[in-house]
Amino acid sequence: MVISLGERRNRYVLYSLYQHSKTAPMGVEVLSREVAGWENGVPPESVPDETFEAVLDDLSRNCLPSLSYRGLVEYDPLSGLVGRPRYSLLADRLVSLLIRIELAPFLNP
């Protein structure tokens, strides 16, 4: 898990899935727009289409297959759905802590 967390985009994927765990799986398009928003410091709906497409392409081709291979996400490229497998309690706490540290500016008080 530590290797995958070295990449900011991978962390953002895990954060999004953690925050949407009650409604997951989610579409890769929704996930991509949220990740692109965090990366650019704007709300997801304000992400330019070109930026969104670039993030969508990278997630679909690189990040999600890699995270899936490591067992950190459940990704079905045919349906475009991304889910979150059950992590250990320690891994859940780590992701929760990292969200509060890294995404503090984006979270509601």
C-alpha positions in Angstrom: 0.0 0.0 0.0 2.9 2.4 0.8 4.2 2.2 -2.8 0.9 3.2 -4.2 0.4 6.1 -1.7 3.6 7.8 -3.0 1.7 9.1 -6.0 -0.7 11.9 -5.2 -3.2 10.9 -7.8 -3.4 7.4 -6.3 -4.0 8.9 -2.9 -6.8 11.0 -4.3 -8.4 7.9 -5.8 -8.3 6.2 -2.5 -9.6 9.3 -0.7 -12.6 9.6 -3.1 -13.5 6.0 -2.7 -13.2 6.3 1.1 -15.5 9.3 1.2 -18.0 7.6 -1.1 -17.8 4.2 0.5 -21.5 4.2 1.3 -22.4 4.7 -2.4 -19.5 2.9 -4.1 -18.9 1.6 -6.6 -18.8 4.8 -8.6 -18.3 5.6 -12.2 -14.7 6.3 -13.4 -16.0 9.6 -14.9 -17.2 10.9 -11.5 -14.0 9.7 -9.8 -11.9 11.4 -12.5 -13.7 14.7 -12.2 -13.3 14.7 -8.4 -9.6 13.8 -8.6 -9.1 16.5 -11.2 -10.8 19.0 -9.0 -8.6 18.3 -6.0 -5.5 18.4 -8.2 -6.4 21.8 -9.6 -7.9 23.3 -6.4 -11.4 23.8 -8.0 -14.8 22.2 -7.5 -15.3 19.1 -9.7 -17.9 20.9 -11.9 -15.3 23.6 -12.7 -12.7 21.3 -14.1 -12.1 22.1 -17.8 -13.0 19.3 -20.1 -9.5 18.9 -21.4 -8.1 18.4 -17.9 -10.9 16.0 -17.0 -10.2 13.9 -20.2 -6.5 13.8 -19.3 -7.2 12.6 -15.8 -9.8 10.1 -17.0 -7.3 8.6 -19.5 -4.6 8.3 -16.9 -6.9 6.7 -14.3 -8.3 4.3 -16.9 -5.0 3.2 -18.4 -2.6 3.5 -15.5 -3.7 4.3 -12.0 -6.8 2.1 -11.6 -5.3 -1.1 -13.2 -2.2 -0.7 -11.0 -4.3 -0.1 -7.8 -6.5 -3.0 -8.7 -3.5 -5.3 -9.2 -2.4 -4.3 -5.7 -5.8 -5.0 -4.2 -6.5 -1.4 -3.3 -9.4 -0.8 -5.6 -11.9 -3.0 -7.4 -12.0 -1.7 -11.0 -14.0 -3.1 -13.9 -12.9 -1.5 -17.1 -15.8 -2.8 -19.1 -18.5 -1.2 -16.9 -16.3 1.7 -15.8 -17.1 1.1 -12.1 -14.6 1.6 -9.4 -15.1 0.2 -5.8 -13.3 -0.1 -2.6 -12.4 -3.5 -1.2 -12.4 -4.1 2.5 -9.2 -2.9 4.0 -7.7 -3.7 7.3 -8.6 -1.4 10.2 -5.0 0.0 10.1 -5.3 0.8 6.3 -8.7 2.4 6.8 -7.3 4.6 9.6 -4.3 5.6 7.5 -6.4 6.7 4.6 -8.7 8.6 6.9 -5.8 10.4 8.5 -4.2 11.2 5.2 -7.5 12.7 4.0 -7.7 15.0 6.9 -4.1 16.1 6.4 -4.0 16.4 2.6 -7.5 17.5 1.8 -8.2 19.8 4.7 -8.7 22.9 2.4 -11.3 21.0 0.4 -13.3 19.5 3.3 -16.2 21.2 5.0 -15.5 22.3 8.5 
